[in-house]
Every structure is written in structure tokens, then in C-alpha cells.
Amino acid sequence: MTRSLRLVPVTPANIDTVIAVKVRPDQEHFVSPVVKSLAEAYVRPNVAWPRLILDGDRAVGFLMAFLDIDWNGKGVDFRSGLWRLNVAPDAQGRGVGRFAVESVAAEVRRRGGTQMYVTWEPGEGGPEGFYRKLGFELTGEKSEGQTVGVLDLA
């Protein structure tokens, strides 16, 4: 397992490194490219929390959390969780994804949250098994065609 993982904010100095983070070609239909996530973070700066995942000084992934988002647009159900997770092919299976989920959970807790949400594209070879193994339970909801999971942080 990788032991020198850390998150860093996206900055002008590392933007090219962040954009270069790619998943395996067979995973591309399960997660949006980093550049789309950064565009979404730009237009939703009050809820998006994009971070580069480094192992030492080497980029191994990208995550973007959503923090206190108005889930259904009605002003009554505010949620936080993992919006995107892109892990470089050679870093998969080395604890990077778990680190990302734990990092977002820590940030949600720091902000007073007791639940963490995630959505994923359903399908063979998709990330559902990964999230379920980490304790996410199905909510029975769909969000833009994606499956919604929740993890109790209490």
C-alpha cells in the first residue's frame, strides 16, 4: 500500500499535471475526464472541492468532492460527498481510491457532516463493488442516471 499519499489544491502551477490524470480506457465511460470536473468546479466554486492526489511528488489521481450541495434544488436536502474520482492506471489497487474516500470523509466530518454520498455509473466493470466494499449503502435513488450511495460517518 502507498504510504506517502496526500491531497493538494489545484493551482495554476499544477493545472497541467491535474489535467493529465487519466483512467484506463475501459473505465472512461464510468467517470468524466478531469478537465470536465475542473469546468464544473469553476462554475460551482462554492460547493466543488477539487484536489490532486500525489504519491510523493507523482500525480496518481484526482478527486472532486461536493460540499453542502442543494441536492434536489428545493433548499431542504443539503448533502456532501465524492463527486469524481479518477485514479491513474498504474496506481489502481494500491490504496489511492480508499485514501480519496477517507480524505473526503474527513473533510465532510470537519464541516460537521454525518453522512457522505457518492454517485456512480452502473455497469459491468464499474466502481460499485469498490464503493460497496468501503461501506456505502444504496439509497434507492438515481441522480442523472447514476446510482446513489451513502456512507454513515457517525
KEKE-3310 file (N, C-alpha, C; in steps of 0.2 Angstrom, whole numbers, plus 5000, padded with zeros to 4 digits):
npx = (5004:5002:5011:5014:5004:4995:4984:4983:4978:4971:4980:4987:5000:5000:4991:4992:4997:4987:4976:4982:4979:4973:4961:4960:4957:4946:4938:4934:4921:4914:4918:4919:4931:4945:4946:4933:4928:4935:4930:4917:4919:4923:4912:4904:4910:4907:4903:4911:4925:4940:4954:4971:4979:4993:5007:5020:5029:5023:5009:4995:4981:4965:4952:4936:4926:4909:4902:4890:4879:4864:4854:4842:4837:4828:4831:4831:4837:4853:4868:4884:4899:4908:4911:4919:4931:4946:4958:4975:4980:4992:4992:4981:4973:4981:4978:4975:4962:4954:4961:4957:4943:4943:4949:4939:4929:4934:4935:4921:4917:4924:4918:4906:4897:4888:4885:4891:4890:4890:4890:4888:4891:4882:4886:4894:4910:4911:4913:4905:4907:4918:4915:4904:4911:4918:4909:4898:4880:4866:4855:4843:4840:4842:4853:4854:4854:4863:4869:4865:4874:4877:4886:4888:4894:4895)
npy = (4994:5011:5024:5037:5046:5061:5075:5089:5106:5112:5122:5136:5132:5118:5114:5108:5096:5091:5090:5080:5068:5053:5039:5021:5016:5007:5012:5024:5028:5027:5038:5055:5065:5074:5087:5091:5090:5101:5111:5111:5114:5127:5133:5131:5136:5137:5125:5114:5105:5102:5091:5087:5071:5065:5055:5055:5065:5062:5062:5054:5053:5061:5070:5075:5083:5086:5099:5102:5103:5108:5096:5092:5104:5111:5117:5110:5098:5096:5090:5081:5075:5063:5067:5065:5053:5050:5038:5035:5023:5015:5016:5011:4999:5001:5007:5021:5025:5022:5030:5042:5042:5041:5054:5063:5060:5064:5078:5081:5077:5086:5098:5096:5086:5071:5061:5054:5055:5047:5045:5034:5027:5015:4997:4984:4981:4993:5005:5001:4990:4993:5004:4999:4990:4998:5002:5009:5011:5007:5020:5019:5029:5038:5048:5059:5047:5040:5028:5031:5031:5030:5034:5031:5042:5044)
npz = (5000:4996:5005:5006:5002:4998:4997:4987:4983:4967:4957:4947:4945:4945:4936:4923:4926:4934:4924:4916:4922:4920:4917:4915:4898:4897:4907:4905:4902:4913:4922:4921:4912:4919:4916:4913:4926:4932:4925:4929:4943:4942:4938:4949:4962:4975:4980:4975:4977:4972:4971:4968:4969:4976:4976:4985:4975:4964:4952:4955:4955:4955:4963:4966:4977:4983:4993:5004:4995:4987:4986:4979:4974:4981:4993:5005:5007:5010:5005:5006:4998:4988:4972:4960:4955:4949:4945:4941:4930:4933:4947:4952:4963:4974:4985:4983:4979:4991:5000:4994:4996:5011:5013:5009:5017:5029:5027:5026:5038:5046:5043:5049:5045:5044:5036:5020:5003:4987:4969:4956:4939:4934:4929:4921:4927:4933:4946:4957:4966:4972:4980:4988:4995:5003:5012:5008:5006:4996:4991:4984:4976:4960:4952:4939:4931:4937:4950:4968:4983:5000:5015:5032:5043:5056)
capx = (5000:5006:5011:5015:4998:4992:4980:4985:4973:4973:4983:4990:5007:4999:4985:4993:4998:4980:4973:4985:4977:4968:4960:4961:4952:4940:4935:4932:4914:4912:4920:4921:4938:4947:4945:4926:4927:4938:4925:4911:4922:4924:4905:4901:4915:4905:4902:4916:4932:4944:4961:4976:4981:5000:5011:5026:5028:5020:5002:4992:4974:4961:4946:4932:4920:4904:4901:4884:4876:4857:4853:4836:4836:4822:4833:4829:4841:4860:4872:4891:4902:4913:4908:4923:4937:4950:4965:4979:4980:4997:4991:4975:4974:4987:4975:4973:4954:4952:4963:4952:4936:4944:4950:4933:4925:4937:4933:4914:4916:4927:4912:4900:4893:4887:4884:4894:4886:4893:4886:4892:4888:4881:4888:4899:4917:4911:4915:4900:4910:4923:4911:4901:4917:4920:4903:4892:4874:4862:4849:4837:4839:4846:4854:4856:4855:4869:4867:4867:4876:4878:4891:4887:4901:4894)
capy = (5000:5018:5027:5045:5050:5067:5080:5096:5110:5113:5129:5137:5129:5111:5113:5104:5089:5088:5088:5074:5062:5049:5032:5016:5017:5004:5015:5031:5029:5027:5044:5061:5067:5079:5094:5092:5092:5107:5116:5111:5117:5134:5136:5129:5136:5136:5118:5110:5104:5098:5090:5082:5066:5064:5050:5059:5071:5059:5063:5047:5053:5067:5069:5082:5082:5092:5100:5106:5105:5108:5090:5092:5111:5114:5120:5107:5092:5098:5084:5082:5068:5062:5069:5062:5050:5047:5036:5033:5015:5011:5017:5007:4993:5002:5011:5028:5026:5022:5036:5048:5042:5043:5061:5067:5058:5068:5084:5081:5077:5093:5103:5094:5081:5064:5056:5055:5052:5046:5043:5030:5025:5007:4993:4979:4983:4999:5006:4999:4985:4997:5009:4995:4987:5003:5003:5013:5008:5010:5024:5018:5035:5039:5056:5059:5041:5036:5025:5035:5028:5034:5031:5034:5044:5045)
capz = (5000:4996:5012:5005:4998:5000:4993:4986:4979:4960:4956:4941:4945:4944:4932:4918:4929:4935:4918:4913:4926:4916:4920:4910:4893:4898:4913:4903:4901:4920:4925:4917:4912:4924:4913:4914:4933:4933:4922:4934:4949:4940:4938:4956:4966:4982:4983:4972:4981:4968:4973:4965:4973:4975:4980:4985:4970:4957:4952:4955:4954:4956:4966:4967:4982:4983:5000:5006:4989:4987:4982:4974:4972:4985:4999:5011:5007:5008:5005:5004:4996:4982:4965:4955:4957:4944:4948:4936:4929:4937:4954:4955:4968:4979:4991:4981:4980:4998:5003:4992:5000:5018:5014:5008:5023:5034:5026:5027:5046:5048:5041:5053:5041:5047:5030:5014:4997:4981:4964:4951:4933:4934:4924:4922:4927:4936:4953:4963:4971:4976:4985:4992:5000:5008:5017:5005:5005:4991:4994:4980:4972:4955:4951:4932:4929:4941:4957:4973:4989:5006:5020:5038:5046:5064)
cpx = (5004:5005:5012:5010:4996:4988:4983:4979:4976:4975:4985:4996:5006:4994:4986:4994:4991:4976:4975:4983:4972:4967:4961:4956:4946:4936:4932:4925:4910:4913:4922:4928:4939:4945:4938:4925:4929:4933:4919:4913:4922:4917:4901:4906:4913:4904:4907:4922:4936:4951:4965:4978:4988:5002:5018:5025:5025:5012:4999:4984:4971:4954:4942:4926:4915:4902:4895:4880:4868:4855:4848:4834:4830:4824:4832:4834:4848:4864:4880:4894:4907:4909:4912:4929:4940:4957:4968:4980:4985:4996:4985:4977:4979:4984:4974:4966:4952:4955:4959:4946:4937:4945:4944:4929:4928:4935:4925:4913:4919:4922:4906:4895:4893:4886:4888:4891:4891:4889:4891:4888:4888:4884:4893:4906:4917:4913:4911:4903:4915:4920:4907:4906:4919:4915:4898:4886:4870:4856:4843:4836:4844:4847:4857:4858:4860:4866:4869:4869:4878:4882:4889:4893:4901:4898)
cpy = (5006:5021:5035:5048:5056:5071:5087:5100:5111:5121:5130:5134:5121:5109:5108:5096:5086:5086:5082:5068:5059:5042:5028:5017:5013:5007:5022:5033:5029:5034:5049:5063:5073:5086:5096:5094:5099:5113:5117:5115:5125:5137:5135:5130:5135:5129:5113:5110:5099:5097:5085:5077:5064:5058:5052:5065:5069:5060:5056:5047:5060:5065:5076:5080:5088:5093:5105:5108:5104:5102:5090:5099:5114:5117:5117:5101:5094:5092:5086:5075:5068:5063:5065:5059:5047:5045:5033:5026:5012:5012:5014:5001:4994:5007:5019:5029:5026:5028:5042:5048:5044:5051:5065:5066:5063:5075:5085:5081:5084:5098:5101:5089:5074:5059:5059:5052:5051:5044:5039:5028:5017:5004:4989:4982:4990:4999:5004:4995:4988:5001:5004:4992:4992:5005:5007:5009:5011:5014:5022:5024:5034:5047:5056:5052:5037:5034:5030:5030:5032:5030:5035:5036:5045:5039)
cpz = (5000:5003:5011:5001:5002:4995:4992:4982:4972:4960:4949:4940:4943:4939:4926:4920:4931:4929:4915:4916:4921:4919:4914:4904:4894:4904:4911:4903:4908:4924:4920:4917:4917:4922:4914:4921:4935:4931:4927:4941:4948:4941:4945:4961:4974:4985:4980:4976:4977:4971:4969:4970:4971:4979:4980:4981:4964:4958:4951:4954:4955:4959:4966:4972:4981:4990:5001:5000:4990:4983:4976:4972:4975:4991:5005:5012:5005:5009:5003:5002:4991:4976:4960:4958:4951:4946:4942:4936:4933:4945:4957:4958:4973:4984:4989:4982:4987:5001:5001:4996:5007:5018:5013:5014:5029:5033:5028:5035:5049:5048:5045:5050:5045:5042:5024:5008:4991:4975:4959:4945:4934:4928:4925:4922:4930:4943:4959:4968:4975:4982:4990:4997:5005:5013:5014:5004:5000:4994:4990:4976:4965:4954:4944:4929:4933:4948:4962:4979:4994:5011:5026:5041:5053:5068)
residu = (MET:THR:ARG:SER:LEU:ARG:LEU:VAL:PRO:VAL:THR:PRO:ALA:ASN:ILE:ASP:THR:VAL:ILE:ALA:VAL:LYS:VAL:ARG:PRO:ASP:GLN:GLU:HIS:PHE:VAL:SER:PRO:VAL:VAL:LYS:SER:LEU:ALA:GLU:ALA:TYR:VAL:ARG:PRO:ASN:VAL:ALA:TRP:PRO:ARG:LEU:ILE:LEU:ASP:GLY:ASP:ARG:ALA:VAL:GLY:PHE:LEU:MET:ALA:PHE:LEU:ASP:ILE:ASP:TRP:ASN:GLY:LYS:GLY:VAL:ASP:PHE:ARG:SER:GLY:LEU:TRP:ARG:LEU:ASN:VAL:ALA:PRO:ASP:ALA:GLN:GLY:ARG:GLY:VAL:GLY:ARG:PHE:ALA:VAL:GLU:SER:VAL:ALA:ALA:GLU:VAL:ARG:ARG:ARG:GLY:GLY:THR:GLN:MET:TYR:VAL:THR:TRP:GLU:PRO:GLY:GLU:GLY:GLY:PRO:GLU:GLY:PHE:TYR:ARG:LYS:LEU:GLY:PHE:GLU:LEU:THR:GLY:GLU:LYS:SER:GLU:GLY:GLN:THR:VAL:GLY:VAL:LEU:ASP:LEU:ALA)
# end
